[in-house]
Structures are given as C-alpha cells and as structure tokens.
C-alpha cells in the first residue's frame, strides 16, 4: 500500500512539473506591483460615425501611474468604414489611450483592405474615433496594379483621402489585356 501511495505521489509531482513548464509567456510575465497584467484583452466601440471597431491583443499591461493607457502585445483590429468596407490592422505592440481612443502602433504594422491594398510600415498612429491613420515612417502600399512607397502616409475622411508625403514614389502596372 505504501508503495502504491509513493508511486501516486511521484506521478503527481511529475505532472505538476510538466504543467508548470508549459505555461504561456503571458502567464510567465510578472507585472510589477504598480502594474496590472491582462491576458487576451479586447477593446471595442463605435467611432463618431457610429461604425464599429474592435481591437484585441495577446496580452496587456496597465501601469497605475498612467491611468487610461494600456500597453498591448500582438495587436489585431478591425475598423468598418461607412461604406461597409472593413480595414484590418495589426502590429507587434501598441499603446492605447482610452481617453483619446488613439492606438500608437509599433513593429510590423499593417493596414489591409481586402482585395484593395496592403500598407506596411514600422510605426503608425490610429485614432479609432476619427478613423484617422497616420505614419511618419517609411510606408509601402501594394495593390493589384502597383506599389506606392513614401516617407509617410495619412488616411482621413473615412478613408476617402490618402496623402503620401516625404518622397512618394508610385509604380503602376498596366491592366491585363
């Protein structure tokens, strides 16, 4: 009987060690005493034109000293234009300000419109309420008939106005015969 109990005890210890080693990186990040760590956070709402937006992340950290500002990791989001078209964004990290509804995106930032374009840059700022998107970094926009490279880009007026600046260069491919 003692041997059976000892065997069960060893099995329990082994399974505990295996479970402890398989924790995700979000669980192993330990916030400091003045931070709050959240796994799989979601931010959603409506812009000033009553169009929905949703942003999610793998993890979030909020510093008590910066009330209303949250650092997000592995960020993805969807914005809807008044036309119904969806814009998808993604970034490695972001800083979200709940008061201004601004996302400061950083690292492998992409903005996609299905079947229209893909914009890639290192950093950008997205105002979720105004649906304003701006990057002062090099941006490459590819679309089915060409590519635009510029030192920066700004999208305003619900996506109707796109401004490229700081040395824009466009390459257009001819339409198929």
Secondary structure, 3 states (H helix, E strand, C coil): CHHHHHHHHHHHHHHHHHHHHCCCHHHHCCCCCCEEEEECCEEEEECCCCCEEEEECCEEEEECCCCCEEEEEEEEEEEECCCCCEEEEEEEEEEEECCCCEEEEEEEEEEEECCCEEEEEEEEEEECCCCEEEECCCEEEEECCEEEEECEEEEEHHHCEEEEECCCEEEECCCCC
